[in-house]
Amino acid sequence: MAPTCESSLKADEVERSPAVGLRERGAKVFELNPLEDPRWKVLTEIHPDATVFHRVEWLQALKSCYGYEPRVLTLTPPGLPLKSALVFCEVCSALTGNRLVSLPFSDHCEPLLKHPEEFDLLLASLTETIDGKQWKYFEIRPVVTKPGSQMAFGTSNTYLLHQLDLRPSEESLFKSLHKDSIQRKIRRAEREQLRYEEGSSDRLLDYFYKLLIMTRRRQGVPPQPRKWFRSLIASMGRSLKIRVALRGETPVASILTLSDKKTMVYKYGCSDAQFNNLGGTALLFWRTIQEAKAGGFGSLDLGRSDLENRGLVMFKERWGAKRSTVNYWRYPAQAATSKPENVIKHFKRVVSLAPEKSLVLLGNLFYRHIG
C-alpha cells in the first residue's frame, strides 16, 4: 500500500513560524531539502554530533526504498552556511498514520545544534505543523538533547545504546572480551577454519539475505525488503560492508556495517542457528573491530537494544561496550502509546509457518508503514 498523503511541507526553502517566546528576538525557522541543498552535506561533515544516519546517502536510501521525503529545519537563512538544523522524514501511511520522524529506521538521530536552546525553537515550528492535524505525530530520537518541558513531548520508547571504545590497543581490547562467551568462540571459529569475506557484491547480499530470512523467522517477524539493502548499497558505496563467515561454501553468519568519520556502525546481523556453536558471529565482530582499529576509527556503535532483550544486551556488554539510555520523544504526548511496529508483530504466527516467498512479500508490504 503506497503512501497517499500530500505533504503540507514544501520542498523549497520557506520561512517558518517563530516559536512562542522567541519572536521578540526575531528568530526565524527555514526549511530545506537535504538531498538538493549542498549545505546539509557540508554540515554533516563538520558537525561533531553528525552520524551516518544524518548523511545524504542514508536519506537517499530511505527515499529510494520507502518513498520517505527528507526535510531539514534550520535557523540559518538561505544562502548562508548551516549552523543548526533538525532533519526528519515524512512517513505517509494509510495503515499506521501520517507522521514526521527523525529519522526512520535510524537507531538515533541527534539534532545538529550550535546552541542547545535552539532545539526548542526548531521543535516549536514542527509542533505548529502537527497541530494543523494533517500529521499524527512528530518523533525525535536524540541521544543527549531533550525537548524542553514546555514543549509537551512524551516518551514513546526507551532503548539501550552500546558503544565500544576502540582507542585501547588490540591486545587490550581482546583481553577485555568475555573469556568464555567471546574469546572462546573466536578461537573456535579459527580452529574450524571458517572463511571470512567482505564487500557489497550480489553474492554476499544473497548470503546475507538468506541468513536474514532465517533469523527474522526465529524472531517472529518478516525480513526487511531486499530493496532496502540494495538501496543502501547503491547509496552508501564503500561505507557499507557485508561481512560473511562461511564453513566451506555455506554461509553461517553475516553482519552489515556502516562507517562514518571515526565511527564504525553495526546495523544488521543474522545467522544460521544450527551453526552458531562454530563462533561465526564472534569472528565477524572481531574482524570488524580489528579493521576499524587499523583504520583509525575511535568507536564501534553497536546500536540500540530493547530493554527487555537481555540476551542482546548481555552479548554487547561481553564485548566491553558501554551502555547509555536513548529516549524517543513524540509530540503530542498522547501519541506516545502508538506502536506502528505492531503491524508486523500481528503476523508472528504466520511468520513461523509461512514459506520464504511469503515472508519476503510480507516484509515488502509492511515495512514502509513502520519507519
N, C-alpha and C positions, 0 to 999 in steps of 0.2 A: 504494500500500500504506500504510494508515494505521498510526500508532504503536500499539503494542499493550501496552506495559508499564504496570503500575500503580505509581505513584510511592511510594517509601518516605519521601519528604519530605512533610511535612504543610503544607497551605496556611495553617493557623493559626499564630500565634506559639508557638514551643515552645522550651524550654531545650535547648541542645545541649551535648555533652560538652566540657569544658575541655581545652585542649591539654596534652600531657605537658610537665612542666617549669614550667607556669604555674598549676597547680592551687593551689599554695601561696599564690598571690596572690589567689585567689578569682575569677579571670576566668571569665566565662561567655559563651557564644555563643547568640544567639537568632535565630530565623528569622521572616521576614515575607513577605507577598505584596505586591510593589511596586505592583500595579495596584489594590489595595484600601487600603493603608495610606498616608495622605496625607503621612506623614513622609518617605517616599522622594522625593516630588516636591520638597519643601522642601529636602532635602539636595542634590539635583541642581541646584537653582537657586543655591545659595550656595557649594558646594564648588569650589575653583579647578581641580580635576582632572576635573570632570564635563564630558562632551561630549554631542553629540547622541545618541550610542549609549547613554547612560545614561538618557535621557529616558523617561518613562512612555509617550509616543507611539510611540517606537521599539519598546519592549517589547510594546505593544499590537498593533502591526503584525506582529511575529514570531508572536504567539499567534493572531491572526486568520487569517493566511495559512497558517502551518505547524503550528499547534497546539502550539508550544513553550510550556511553562509557565514563567514567570519566578519566580525566588526571590531573596531577599536574606538574607545572614547579617550580623549586626551584634553589636557588644559592648554596645549600648545596651538596657537593659531596656524592656519595654512601657510606653508612656505618656510616655516622655521623648524630647526631640528627638534625632534620629540624629546621631552624631558620626563614626562609622566604619562602613563597610559594604562588602560584596562582592556584586555581582549576578551571576547566572548563569541559564541556562535548562536545562530538562530536554529533551533531544533523544532521543525514543524511536523506534527504528527496528529492525525485524526484519531489515533488509538490511545495515545498517552498524553495528549495535550500539547499546545504550542508553548515553548518556553525558551529562555535565554540561559545559556550555560557557559561557564568559564572554568574549564573547557571540557567538551565531551570526550570520554574515553581517555582522559588525562588524569593521572594519579593525583596531581596537584598543579596549581597554577597561581603563582603569586602576582599581585598587581605590581607593575613596574613604576615605582614612585620615586620622586626626588625628595618629597617631604611626606611623612606618614599622614598628616592631616588632609592631604589631597584625596585620600581614598574615599572619604565620606562624600566629598563633592561629586566625584565620579559616580558613586552609587546613587546619590540623590537624583541624578539625571535619569538613571535607569528605573528607579522606583516610580518616578512620574510616568514612565512608559508603561510599566506594569499596571499602574492604577488606571491606565486607559482601557484595561480589560481585554486587549487582544491576546496578551500573553498570560499564561497560567502562573508562572513564577520566574524569578531570576535566581540562579545558583552560582556561588563562588566557591573556589577550592584553594584558599591560601594556606600556606604552611605557618606563617608567622603573623601576618597582619590580620586584624579583626575589625569588623564593622563596628562603628560606634553604637552604644546602647540606644541612642535616639533614632537609629535607622530602622528599628523594628524587624531585624532579621532573626530567624530561628535556626537552630542546628538541625540539619536533616540527617546527617550521618557523621560518625566519628571512626577514624581508622588509625592504625599504627603505621608509621613510615620508618623504614630502616635504611640507614646509610653506613657504609663501610669505609673507614678512613684508610686510604692506600699509601699514606706517607711513610709508615714504617717500612723496614727492609722486607724483601720477600721472605727471608728466613723467619723474621719475627711474625709476619702475617701467618705463615704456615703453623708456627708453634702456637698461635692464638686460636687455631681451629679446634673444635671439639675432637678429642683424640679418637673416640670410638665411632661417633656418627659421621664425621667428616674425614679426618685424616685416614682412618682405616679404609673408607670407601674409595678414596683417591688411590691408595696403594692397591686396592683390589682391582680397580679399573686398569691400572698399569700392569698388573700380573695377568689380567685377562687379555691384555694387548688390544684393548678397544681402540679403534681408529677414530681420529678427530678430523673433521672437515669443517670449513667455514666459508662463507661467501653469501651470495644472493641469487644463485642460479635457479633455474626452474627445477632442476633435480633436487637441490637442497630444499626448496619450497615444498616440493612434493613429499619429501621425507618429513618435514616439519608438520605439514598439514595432516598427513596420515596419523602421526602421533597426537596431534591436537584433537582430532576426532575421537580417538581412544580416551584421551584424558577428560575431555568435556563430557563424554558419555558417563564416565565414572562419577563426575561431579553432578550429573543430572541436568545439564544444560547443553544446548547445541553449540557447535563451534562458530566463531566469528566467520563472516563471509571470506572466502578466498580472495575476493576482490579487494577487501581491506588490506590484506598483506601485499597484494600486487601494487596497490596504490602507495603503500608505504615504501616499497622497494623502488618504485618509479620516482617518488618524491625525495626520499632521504639519500639515495645514492650510496656512497661509500660510508656514510654514517651509520648504516644499518648492516648488521651481520646476522645470518642464521648459522648457528653452531650446532653440529650434529655429532653424536657419539654412535659408532657403529660396531657391531660384532660381526665380522666378516662383511657381508653386503646388507646386513639387516640393521636398520636404524633402531636404536634402543632408547635414546633420549635426545631432546633438542631444546634450545633456548634461542630467543630472539633478543638482541641487544641493540641499543641506540647509543650514539656518542655525541656529546656536545661540549665544546670548550674543554673543561677539565673534569667533566663528569661522564662516566660510563653508566648507562641505564639498563637494568634488566627489566624487560617489559612482558615477555611471554615465555612460558615454559611448558613442556609436555613430555610424556614418556610412555613406553610400553611396560605396564606393571609387571609382566612376567619376567622382565629382565632387570628390575630395579635393584636386585641384590648384586648386580655387577658393578655398581658405582658410576654409571654413565652420567647421571646428573651432577654428581660431585666433581667428576672430571671436567665437565663443561664449565662449571663455575670457577674451578681452579685455573683452567686455561684462560678464562676471561680475566681473572684477577692478574695473572701473570702478564697478559698482553696489555691490560690497562696500566699496570705498574710500569712496564717497559716503555709505554707510550707517553708517560708523564702525566697521566690522569691522577687527580688528587682524591677522588672518591668514587665509590660504586653505589649507585642508587638502586636499592633492591625493591623499591616500590611499596605500595600500600598493602595492608592485610586487614581483613575483618577482625574485630576484637575477639570474636568467638572462635576464630580459626587458630586454635592454639598450636596445632601441628605446624602450620606455615610460619607462625611467629617464632616458634622454637627453632625451626630449621634455619631461619635467617639469623637468629642470635647465636647459633652454634658456629656461624662463620665469623663471629666477632662484631657483627653490625650493631649499631646503637639505635634505639628506638626513640621516636618522638610522636606526638599526637597531632593528627590533622583533622580539623573540623570542616565539614562542608556546611555552608550557610545559605539560607533561602529567604527571599522576600516575595510575598508576605510570609510571616512566621507560620501561619496556619497551613501553608503548603508544605511544611517540613515533613509531614507524615506521608506524602505521596511517594510511591516507590515504583518508578517506571520499569525497573529491572524485574519486578514480579511478573511481568507479562510472560517472560521466558520461564520463570520458575513454575508457572502453572502447567508446563508441559513436561515436568520431571518424569512422570511415569511413562509418558510417550517416548521420551528420550531413551529410557533404559531398554526399550523394546524395538524401537524403530530401526529400519535398515539405514545404512550410511547415507544413501542419497536423500532420504527423508530428513535426516539430521541436518545435512547441508542446506536443504531447502528451508527448514525452519529458521536457521541462522540468517539466511539471505532475506527472509521475510520480516524478521522481528528486530534485529539489532539496530536498525536505523531509528526505531522508536524508543531506544533505551538511553542514548547518549546524554 
